[in-house]
Amino acid sequence: MKRILPALLILLCASEIAAAEPLQSRMLQRQTARAIRNAGFWCDRITDARIDKARSAGGPTIVQVTCDDKTTFAQYSLTMNATNSKVTKIEPWK
């Protein structure tokens, strides 16, 4: 019994941490989609986001974002600032 309680506590803490990660990810996706919409583009649901390593080499970080809600599809390039804390430019991905 003395070993079961600590094991249960570890399991509960691990499940809370695992649940928090998707929540943070979803929140970041919603904020990014909102920034894209505020720039005048369409984006309801982000399905993929990747750093463009080739275009980001030696300069600001560029993230390629795909928005897809099964009826509309769009892709954008987001240029980040020097500290990667804000998006400085949003443009359609070519």
N, C-alpha and C positions, 0 to 999 in steps of 0.2 A: 504494500500500500504506500510505503514511503517513496518508492520509485515511480509509482504511477502518477501521483500528483504533479511532480516536476515535469514529467513527460507530457502530460496534458497541457500544462502551462506553456511549454515550448511549442506544442502543436497549435495552440490557440494563437500565440504571438506570431508564429510563422504564417498562419492563414490570414491574420490581419495585415501583415506586411505584404503578402501576395495580393490581397484585395486592394491595398492602397496603390500599388503600382499601376494597374489598369485605370484606376480612378484619376491619377495624375496624368496619365497618358491621354485619356479622354478629355480632360480639362485643357491640356495643351493643344489637342486637335481642335477643340471648339474655339479656343482663342485664335489659333492660326486661321481657321476658316472665317472667323469674324474679321480679322485683319484683311483677308483677301476680299471679302465682300465690301468692306469699307473703302477699299481701293477701286471699287467699281466693277469687280469681276464676280463671276458666279462661283460659289463653292458652298454646298450644303453639307457634304460629308467627305472627309479626307480618308482615302483608302490606302495611301502610301506616301511616305516622305523619306527621301534619301539625300545625303550630302553628295554633291557632284565634285568628286575628288579632283578630276582633271581641271575643271574651271576654278576650283577653290585653291589650287596650288599657288602659293606666293601672293595671295590676295585675300579679299574678304571671303568668308564662307558662303557658298551658294547651295541652297537646298532646293531640290526638285520635289514638288508636291503634286500629287494626283488627287483630284476630286471626282468622285463617281457615286451616283445614287441609283444606278441601274437604268436610269432614263437619260441622264445627261453626263457627259464626260469632259473634263478639262484638266490641263496640266499647266503649272506655273513654276517660275524660277523666283525664289525669294533670296535676296541678298541681305546678309546680316551685317551689323556694325562690327567694329574691331573687337569688342568684348563678347560678341555673339549673344547679346541680351535683347536686342531689338531688330526688327526687320526694317531695313532702310529703303528697299526697292522691291516692288512686285511687278512682274511682267509675265505675259503668256510664254510658256515653254515652247521653244521652236525646235 
